Structures are given as structure tokens and as C-alpha cells.
């Protein structure tokens, strides 16, 4: 059975590209008609529940499933003792973690050791409690500073820089050095991750909380040893991901394994507690930043080292210090990353992975340098503006960070800042201003899309990628409408299905550029297909006209020379066609050459209030000026910046996944104990878009999905210093740090 | 599947009889904590006695003494906060209520249940860990674990779990009492005698015996000239338990001397914490900084911190000084936190 298709309903009025129209999927979502993976039902659906380890290191000496198997409704208990063979990913840096239940070894607390399948969720939950696991425990290594921890050096191949940093530091008239720490954070999307797996013969259909259906399909096929064509992954909607859906985690594999084993469709929903151990998290970091400068504030040396936690068995692509290679002009730069193997759950991407932590340390160090120099922090950044790539010397494809600084400072009223720390107060409230810049990384992967115009004159745009809540449905609808000369209401975007032309995962702020380019190319190909259709058509005013001699408008293709043209519907009807389709693809732009494709930029300005006696810290104002290239939808883009900023405020002041060093157990795996920002923590957030289109892609876009996070914690931390005179080099900053 | 018996009681007597007859029975009211604890396997009652239909909802004013509010135990937190006398005469109760939980929870949670809510200690709530309160004799994992939120007052080597209620702190300061109906009849217990520090029996949290049911709260009104308030210090601006909180009421004479003082602390104790010595120091004194600091010292007297939570001792003192000073000056107490959410 295929679940009901919930096609987004576009708004009735035409809209221009860039205009902040409401989300085209707003209606189905608010009416409860959007089919999330957890909403999927099949006749005969069975339910799976995970059993997870209660030690962090060691091995299973006995796993007694007898009581669980005898419990009412239980269909199967699958553990390392009876799981069918699962294949290892050929490349551990890829999206596929090691397969679940591979052996008796325990590498972290909360590791899945069994899955119980039963007729009902309640029966499976109860039986999962009856699985008796006996362990032989080893010593736990779960602390970034643990002397016995294994260090993986330069794990991403990104270490490097330019010049001789040590020599330059030695010679520098002014030096600052700081060690900064960031806590582990957990993505915590509102929707718990879930998988529904259904086999029909050798064909597998999976409804999954994923940010990339095509990638999940490839991973499942590789793990299960079946051809990719035999797997279909559906995910039209996702209840939030923040990077947690970028990998094919064990529970997704186990749902498919369980469904095959019991011969019924199986649904597996993670509990909130399991969400802390099963779908990645932002690893904690320790970072040392050393900067050397001249007395007039020119940076002569920048050294950035980062240590981050990693699980024992997995890989995680998360360059932390790398941002310091591209942020400021300096003749001498060195960045080094180390991953520290610990008995912790596998980390993974969480919105702005690596950059969120790295930017925090770099931008705090800049603030320390500004204070040391007695220079305005904004002036310091302008004085060290990277007019070209500081390490490679390449030209930026498009960099309007300077405009971000100017617009942000003006919106915020930065010139009113008294440079003296602890100089501004209102009663018992200390007031601080802080700022930070962000040069976010560039990422884009290969993507394909298909565009179809039907006999009714409406268009369908298809690509397998996901709208994870960012507005992809909406901006691709707008883009398709613009490129095909149709009202938004005549274009339907279909996504979240691995059987559609393959798109990359929604990650790295790269999907809009990738899919937008593919849709652009597909639309151009479709116009060409229409011109081909009427190439020899004596009745058509478009006969023999080339693509560069036409434009699309009002449901028609029109000659640019004399304005004559005809409607899609007329061409289709005359040639007896009910539709015309074309595919288009986009390749990742190369990083080599004289010009380097560049990511988005932002400048953030924060005002914090600190209660002088009680240490309570609240963000009173925060403004962002962002350069995101051409903005396809002002409203959804703004929402991305606002939402990211909320996450950044949480990272700065609230969010910390606490792992007990001696047990490896996460001490706060609930939404009551892991604090995310609530409405009362969030002031009015100002966002302004500045700067020009990026020529890297035909639509001129840059990504904006992650830009809200980096810069925000540093701006807040710098504002806390300005308010209190206390330099806290650790996130989250809390009451006891400023008392 | 785990099954349990469920009965819905129509009268108080019926409820008490049903609970008393089964040693593994528990009452169910708003369920905002109880159901979570059952899901987490902290509670495994064999029988739930649903008391939500009992006629114990609403507030009446009795005019003996200075006036007493008799509050049905099933009155919700929101209902009590909205009551006219609470708004005008008991700001500390209103503020304690509205700074707790979230609006959704406050509309479900009852005031009787609020007084009996269980600690937020994550070890208590995770059956895979040692906890003397949940499983007597197993030890206390919080001692060497993560205990930033834990208590610094009233602790023992067996338990350092913080009492989570805000309302109880305000009621303790007011000398409120609970009326209890049990198998052996009715009795009233002053809140000051209701809670038990953990000692060597952390699983015994209060004076109730099995089957006893809180039917009403009796809250004495403050005199009209009193100033009162509730200061709650926490990481998050809303929907978060206290790191330290202070419920206080002062009557200041025209000559500037304190005629009467009431003071209780939350977030720092294993039980809601009141120190008569601190109130004595205030009585008859002018509320200058030295006096307030002396009262704060007395209030935190005997506090013992551990690595993660030692800061609460100083924070508690500062909160006491801030709250009392604000009341004495007729100001709002929580500065930056004020008006930025509840």
C-alpha cells in the first residue's frame, strides 16, 4: 500500500521569485495532512523497540531473550547472536555508520544491543524490558582530556595553512592566546526519528526520517546486500533534522531487518532518550587559538588547534579549526584538528557542524585581541578583511561580508558602545554589546531534477531531495514558476522520494544551490524540448527559433525579437502530446582555479543583560546582517536565520549534553533536563539580507540554512565579557561563570 | 504488556478505602509527573485510584483570624494563581505558581499533586542507576555523578535530591497546612512538619501514611500591608526548575523597621527550606545591607556544596538579599529576569 500523497497546495496568487510568499506546504502541515514517517500505517503493521546497553565499554557475556520471546505478542528478538549478516560500508567516512548488532562489543552507553518486534508497541516495549543482558565491563574513556584516549590527527586532511606561524608569533608585538571549550549538543528535532519498513517480495519500501532519501536508499542497499533498484525510500516530510538525518543510522537498518525477519511491515520509533544516543550529536571541543598582531591591529599569525570527541568505531566529518584558514587575512596561518576516540555515542552533523564550534573560538579570540589592542572589535575585523583567500590566494566568487558588517552595525547601533567592559548598567543589570563575523563554508553536491509541463499547462518539478522544514518545497516551486513563466499556483513540487531524479541530502547549506541549478537546467532543457517539438512546425511562430531567442511568460514561450509565441498547451495539443518532460543536473563546482566558490557570510551583533548579583544572563537583542546571495524567498530565508539564531542562543547559554566521565552515561537525556531555548529566552531578532548574487550558480544563491548558528555564540560570549569584564571561555556560559 | 488496575473514585471515602486496601495502590490526579514516572519504571503501582472526579476543586475563604484560603487539592495551579485573594493578598503564591512548569502543565497539574511532586534528580528517574530514594539501599549515584541541580541543604550521605516544588516554598513561608483524609480519619498537618529530610530513609518524603489523601490546603492570608514575592533564579527564562528561589513576605512599619518577616528557600534544599533564625534576625531591624546579609547567612547556614553545585550556596544568599531588599524598597526583585517570561 502506498500512503496517501500529500501534495503541497500552492497559494492562488502569482508571486515573484524572492518574494516572501507563505510556504506552499503550510496548509497540509497545519491541517495535519502532511504524512510524516511516524504517520505511516500498513495492514498487519508490527512494532519494533530497541534495547540499549547500560554500560559504556566492555562486552556482552550473555543475552537472555527467553522471557521476552515468551511475552504476549512478541514476534522476534534480534540481537548480535541471530542478526542476519549486514555489510560494512566500504568507506567509514561516508554516511553509513558501522552496522548495528555487529558483535558482542559495547562501545558506548545506550548502544543498541537488541531489537524486539511485537504485534503492538506496548507489547514490544514491555518485552524489551524483559531482555536480560549481562556484561563484562571495561574501563570507560569518556572525557576529552582522558590521558588514555586515542588521538586521530588530521582526520579530514584539512590541516594546513600558510607561512610560519610559530616564527610569526614569536616576532609579534601583541599576542593573545586562549583555550575555549564547547559542550556537546544534541540535535533534538521535535519529531522523534522513525522508520517504517515494508518488504514485498525482494522489494523494500522504507518511510524514514532522513534528510536524503537517495542516500538512504544507497546505504540500505549496500548494508542489506540488495540492488538499489529494489529499495524505495519515502520521506515527503520530516519533523526536523538539524543534521541528525544525514546518516543512515542503525535503527533504520534494523527496521528493515526486522520486517524481513517477521514477514510483516515494521515500525520503529526512537524514544526521546534514544534520540540522545542513536542519531548523532554535536561533539564537544577543546580549542586553542593563538593570534599575533602588530600594534595597529594587523594579524601576523593565526594558529587554531581543535580537539573534538569521536566514538570508538565510527567516523565523523567535522572540521573545526578549518574556518580559520579562510576568515581573516594573515600571512601566517595554521589549523589543526584532532579527533579523540571515546566511549560516547557516534557524533554527527548538527547544524553548522565544525563551524559552529570553530567560529566561536576564533571570534572570541578576535575579541580578546581587540580588547588587548584597545581597538573596536569591528574595526579589527575590517582591518584584517580577507579580500582574497588567505591561504590559496584565490579570488572569492562573491564576498559581501563588509556590507554585512556595515548593515549590522547600523541596525544595532554599534557606535553607541562604550569600549570599557562593565561600563554600562541599568540599575543592577549589566549591559554588554558583542559582535562576531562569520565566513561560512561552501558546499554543493551533484543533483538532478525533472520538470514536466502537462496538457493543462501546469508544471510538475521533481527531485528526490528533502525539505527538512527549510522551505525547499516553496523556493523550488517559485523557481520553477519563474523559469517556466507560470504562476506559482500552476507549479507543483514533488520531493522526498528516492525513485525521483537523485538529489543530495539536505545538508551543508547546499541543497538550494544544487537543486536550484538542476531545476534551472531542467527547465532550460524543457524549453528546448518544446522548441524541438515545433522546429519544423509551420503553424508555430516558434519554428526554428533557438533557445537564446525566447523567454517564458504567462504559460507561453515567446520570441524575444518580435514578441510572438504560443502557449505550452497549444504546442502539446497540436502535436498530440499529453506532456513534455526534461531532466537537468548540476555538478558540484570545482574548488580549484583562480576563483573559489564561497559560502554565505554574516555579521552578528548581540546585547546581553547580566544580573549583577544573581548572574542571570539574557539576550536582550540580536541582529544579523547576512549575505546569502540571491534570496529566493525572503520569508523562508529569514526564518532560517531566525531559527538558526535561536539554536545559537541555546548553544551559547543553555544546551549541554552531559556525559558522566566515569560511566559514559548521558545524564540529561530528556527535554526537561537538556535545555533548549524557549520563547521567553528569545528577544526580537533582526535580520537583513545584503550583498549580490553569487555567480557560482545560475540562480545566484548561497546557502542560508546554517548561517544563523555560527557567530551567534561568539557575539553573545563577547557581549557577556563586555557586560561583566569576565572572560568565560566555555559554552554554555552559565550563572556560576559570572557570579 | 504491563497491566495495572484502575478505579475511579466518586467520594473521598471511596478513594481512601480503595487505596488503603492495596499496599501497591497510588492516587492519580493531574498525572503530569505520575504518568512519566510510570513510563520510566520509577513507579510501578498495581492500582491507580483516579481522584479527578472528587469534589475537591475550588477555593473558599474562611474569615477566622486574618483570613484563610481553603483550597481543594484538585484545584489546578492556574486556577489558584488566578484567584482574587491570591492575586491581591498572596503575590508570593501567585508568582511561585506562575513561574512553575508551562501553561499547559499548569492547567493540568493540581496543587495537591504539586506538593507531592517527585524530585527531578536524573538518577531517581533512571532505574538503571543507584538511588536510595527509588530503591532503598542501592546507594546514591548523584554524589559522584552530575549534581549541578542538586541540594546543598538538608542533604545526607544517602541522598542529595532537590525538592522541586515552587508552590511548597511559598506555602511553607506562610505557615500553610494540608488537610489529610486517611483510613483512620482526618487530620491537619502544618507544612513545616510535612516534609522529611532524607537522612537514612530518603524514600520517606513526607508525613503521609499509605492511603492518606491530601484533600485541602489551608493558606493563611497575609495582612493587607504585607509585601511579598517569589524570586526564582534559573538558567532558562521559563519552563525550568530553580537553581535557587526565595519566597518572602515583609511587613515594614512606618518607622522603617521590619515588624514581621517570612522567608523560605527553594531549589537548594532536599525539602522546602525555612530558617526561623533568619526571620528572627530581621524582626525589629531596619532592612539595611548588613541585616539582609546576616539573614542570608543564617538562611544558608549549614549548607554543604559539592563540585558542581557549591555555587548554589552563594547564589542562595544573593537571592535572599535581593528578594528582601526589593520588598523593603518596594521594588521588583528579579532585575534582568523580570518580565522576560515566566
Interface residues (C-beta under 8 A of the other chain):
Chain A: X54 X72 X73 X120 X122 X123 X126 X129 X427 X428 X429 X609 X610 X611 X612 X613 X614 X615 X616 X617 X618 X653 X654 X658 X660 X662 X663 X665 X667 X668 X670 X672 X673 X675 X677 X678 X679 X680 X681 X734 X735 X736 X739
Chain B: X1 X2 X41 X120 X122 X125 X128 X129 X144 X145 X146 X233 X234 X235 X236 X237 X238 X239 X240 X243 X311 X314 X315 X318 X319 X321 X322 X334 X335 X336 X337 X340 X341 X342
